[in-house]
Amino acid sequence: MSFPTPSPSQPRTRRMSLERLNTAAEATVEPLLLRCCGSRRWARRIVAHRPYPDVAALLAAADEASYDLTSADLREALVDESAAHPLEGEPQLGILAAHTALRAAHGAYERKFGHAFLCCLDGFAVEERLDQALAGIRLRLENDAEDELCVTAEELRRLAQGRLGRLVGSDSPE
């Protein structure tokens, strides 16, 4: 499952100005972009099309690169996504049963589809995120593999938009 917060192993909160993103060496920028989307081709496209005149142009380029992901690119990006992403700001009391249900549903999802469940929860209130994730995973377990790969690609695009927006300091990535 992937949510808007960083995992301990791969922090996603480091910020960089658009100017710095435009001018920094590829070796500096590419690893940061890979934290937004784990596809090397995606990250390289973003780097290659610099400079961006504004955040909107950067996010549009990210969308275009996301829409052009091949199945192999998507699978590469999914390797970095983890079930360990917590729900940002989630209250810790009284949610054990819901987390147990979410872990069980995630296990069923991974067995069926062979990759982590992605669910962009940007825009949902903290108290709604767990319910949204549970509802989403249950609904999407009904998909066939081809349809689910399309849904997963869209969720990855939305996650990358949010992460990239936060990377360059934009509060509204879409």
VENFEN-V361309 format. One record per residue. N is the residue number from 1. RES is the residue in one small letter. D_LAST is the distance of its C-alpha to the last C-alpha in whole Angstrom. Layout:
[[N & RES & D_LAST] [N & RES & D_LAST]]
//
This chain:
[[1 & m & 21] [2 & s & 18] [3 & f & 16] [4 & p & 14] [5 & t & 17] [6 & p & 19] [7 & s & 22] [8 & p & 26] [9 & s & 26] [10 & q & 23] [11 & p & 22] [12 & r & 18] [13 & t & 18] [14 & r & 20] [15 & r & 18] [16 & m & 18] [17 & s & 18] [18 & l & 16] [19 & e & 20] [20 & r & 21] [21 & l & 19] [22 & n & 20] [23 & t & 24] [24 & a & 25] [25 & a & 27] [26 & e & 25] [27 & a & 27] [28 & t & 25] [29 & v & 21] [30 & e & 22] [31 & p & 22] [32 & l & 19] [33 & l & 17] [34 & l & 19] [35 & r & 18] [36 & c & 14] [37 & c & 16] [38 & g & 20] [39 & s & 20] [40 & r & 22] [41 & r & 22] [42 & w & 18] [43 & a & 19] [44 & r & 21] [45 & r & 19] [46 & i & 17] [47 & v & 20] [48 & a & 22] [49 & h & 20] [50 & r & 20] [51 & p & 20] [52 & y & 17] [53 & p & 17] [54 & d & 14] [55 & v & 11] [56 & a & 9] [57 & a & 12] [58 & l & 11] [59 & l & 8] [60 & a & 9] [61 & a & 12] [62 & a & 11] [63 & d & 10] [64 & e & 13] [65 & a & 15] [66 & s & 14] [67 & y & 15] [68 & d & 18] [69 & l & 19] [70 & t & 22] [71 & s & 24] [72 & a & 25] [73 & d & 22] [74 & l & 21] [75 & r & 24] [76 & e & 24] [77 & a & 20] [78 & l & 21] [79 & v & 25] [80 & d & 23] [81 & e & 21] [82 & s & 23] [83 & a & 24] [84 & a & 25] [85 & h & 21] [86 & p & 22] [87 & l & 20] [88 & e & 19] [89 & g & 21] [90 & e & 23] [91 & p & 26] [92 & q & 29] [93 & l & 32] [94 & g & 32] [95 & i & 30] [96 & l & 32] [97 & a & 33] [98 & a & 29] [99 & h & 28] [100 & t & 32] [101 & a & 30] [102 & l & 27] [103 & r & 29] [104 & a & 31] [105 & a & 28] [106 & h & 27] [107 & g & 30] [108 & a & 31] [109 & y & 27] [110 & e & 28] [111 & r & 32] [112 & k & 30] [113 & f & 28] [114 & g & 29] [115 & h & 25] [116 & a & 23] [117 & f & 21] [118 & l & 17] [119 & c & 15] [120 & c & 12] [121 & l & 13] [122 & d & 10] [123 & g & 10] [124 & f & 14] [125 & a & 17] [126 & v & 19] [127 & e & 22] [128 & e & 20] [129 & r & 18] [130 & l & 22] [131 & d & 22] [132 & q & 19] [133 & a & 20] [134 & l & 23] [135 & a & 23] [136 & g & 20] [137 & i & 23] [138 & r & 26] [139 & l & 24] [140 & r & 23] [141 & l & 26] [142 & e & 28] [143 & n & 26] [144 & d & 28] [145 & a & 27] [146 & e & 26] [147 & d & 23] [148 & e & 22] [149 & l & 22] [150 & c & 19] [151 & v & 17] [152 & t & 17] [153 & a & 16] [154 & e & 13] [155 & e & 13] [156 & l & 13] [157 & r & 10] [158 & r & 8] [159 & l & 10] [160 & a & 11] [161 & q & 7] [162 & g & 7] [163 & r & 11] [164 & l & 11] [165 & g & 9] [166 & r & 11] [167 & l & 14] [168 & v & 14] [169 & g & 13] [170 & s & 10] [171 & d & 9] [172 & s & 6] [173 & p & 4] [174 & e & 0]]
//
